[in-house]
């Protein structure tokens, strides 16, 4: 860097990310549905493919079928909603006209607390707005709901990069302009949340592009994290499991013999330490297929076989 440069290293990174991503993040205008009609809601979207697919939040598109995407170069295109998944707060839309080149996706699982991140979006309808900050926490959970179904969006990114209404659906990027999250919520003064870009996210996006929805399996369990006793940690190689707080009557887990109070240790031969571990197994291919479940009950290991049904979200 030249000695007389007006930009320090931090500013150079932020300006480089802004230059790379601002053209690739659209401002969305979505007609409001409802009794009153009229008006529109505002959000952002990230160009995902060169043939017009964009990523945004499910809560941005709501029940709308389409809207208008506006880009920083002044061009605009109508878009149609391809699919939305309220339980991950992700949606895919497709523009009806040319779009800028797609963003490069990063890997949220490689983020560390304190790492520089840059948010690009359209807060309050102001397209091409850029804020910067750091990853202030990782591993947060964001409760979501669709109809009677509830879920935790796993490993949510918390950042102090300023987010405002309209930032939802925009990009959260690392210092190399790779999109590591889709901004989703303002958690409080100086705190924002983003859905991570990781293997689970990519799976959800692929399902939305292919089928317009995400099929999930259902066991009928309500669980809470629980520590393993000291004597159990070494044999099982971990410090926690899931306590079964409630078993839905006549659900797949109840029919298999899982009981309230059981300590859930494994499902489908995978160790289960958190709710997210179990959720990762609950995609469409698990529906109707035998799933082994291991629980600890009254000091004894109990193995049962359940057949998950399809989760009806709404």
Secondary structure, DSSP 8 states (H G I E B T S, - for coil): --TT-S--HHHHHHHHHHHHHGGGEEEEEEE--SSS---EEEEEEEE-STTSEEEE-HHHHTT-SEEEEE-TTS-EEEEEEEEEETTTTEEEEEESS------EE--GGG--TT-EEEEEE-GGG-TTEEEEEEEEEEEEEEEEEETTEEEEEEEEEEE-S---TT-TT-EEE-TTSEEEEEEEEEEETTEEEEEE-SHHHHHHHHHHHHHSS--BEE--EEEEEEE--HHHHHHHTSSEEEEEEEE-TTSHHHHHT--TT-EEEEETTEE--SHHHHHTT-BGGGTTSEEEEEEEETTEEEEEEEE-EE----
